């Protein structure tokens, strides 16, 4: 099974990417992907709203757009997409995704984007989606 491909249907591609890397032992251990308590506090304890926002994030296509712009070497557009991911991750308390998107954005600004950082961001996105499903199920 190939790793993440932006040409595929995004939710399925992310799941395939997650499973592919889980089998290869590339899943990061002991990482907090979602700070649920902080996220709920950001919406003043409105759990329904928090779950709604998390569900909306599941349909986000910014990672696909980012990957396409990187492949096309359209760096400013890639920076804008990763900046959007960073902002959304911060607002929803997706701590690791925020951190990694912040690093990738800085690398783009410095013209020093590393392929390892791109792959790590894709993996983190997939793992964040998996953590997100658990948070949603727990709060619905």
N, C-alpha and C positions, 0 to 999 in steps of 0.2 A: 504494500500500500504506500503510495507516495506521500511525502509530507505536504503541508498546507499549500493549497493552490488557489489564488484569488479568482480563477476562472470558474470554480465550482460554486454550487449553492452554498453560501457562507455558513449557515448553521451546521450543515452536514460536513463541510470541509473542516470546520473548527473541531468538531467531534472526532473526525478521522485523524486530524493532526494530534489531538490529545491522546487518542488510543495508540497511535503509531509511536509517539514518544514515551508513553507509559510503558509499552512493551520493550522499548530500548533502554529503559531505566533513566530517562532524562527528566523525570518529574522532580521538581525541587521540594525538598522536605522541610517541614517546620517553618513555612512561610505563611504569613497572614495575608490572605488575598482580599478579604472583606472584613472591615471592622464594623460589624453589624450594629453595635450599640452606638458608636459614633454616627453611623449613617442615619439611624432613627432619630438621634438628637438633631441632626441637620434639618430634618423635616418636622421638628418640634413634637416628636413622638407619634406622628401620624403614620402608623404602621401600614395602613391601606395605601397611602400615597407612596411610601417607601417601596412597597412591593410592586406598585404600578410602575414606578421609575426603573426598578430592577428589570421588570419584564420588558419595558421599552428598550433598555440597554441590550437585551438579547437579540434584538433585530438591528442593532447598530451595524453600519457598513463602513465605518471609517477605517478599520484595519484593512479591508479589501482595497479601498481607495488609496490608502497609504502604500500598500504593497505595489499597486499598479503604478503609482507615481515614482516610487523608487526604481522599479524596473525600467520606466521610461526616462529616468534620471531628471525628473522634474522636481528639483529639490525644494523650491519654495512651496509648491503644492503639497509635497510630502510633509514638510514642516507644519503646514496648516492642519493637515489631517491628524498628525501625531499630537499637535497642540490641542485639538478637539478631544482626542482620546484622553489626554492628560487632564483636561478640565472636567470632563465627565467623570473620570475615575476619582478625582479629588472630591467632587460634589457628592458622589455616592459612597465615599470612604473605601474605595478599592485601592488599598495602600500600595501593594506591590505593583499593580498596573500603573498607578500614578508615578511611582519612583522610576520604573523602567521607561515609561514614555517621556518623562522629564529628561532622563539620560540620553535617549535617542534624539529628542529635540535639540539638546545642547550639542550633540555630535553633528547634527545637520548644520546648525549655525556655525560651527567651527570647521565645516567641510572635512569632517573626519569620521563619517558614519562607517561603522564596522558591521560586516555581515553577521558576526556573532550576536551583536546587539539586536539586529532585526529578528533573527531566529529566536532569541530569548524573549523579545517582546511578543512574538506570535505565540510562543509556548505559554507565556504568562497570561495572555488574553484567553487562551483556551482553558487554562486552569482557573482563571477568574470566573469564566462562564460555568464551570463545574461547581465551584464554590457558591456561585450565585443561585444555582438551582437548589442547593441545600437550604440556603437562607430563605428563598421563596417558599419552598415546601414547608419549612418550619413556621412560617408566619401567615400562611393563607388560611 
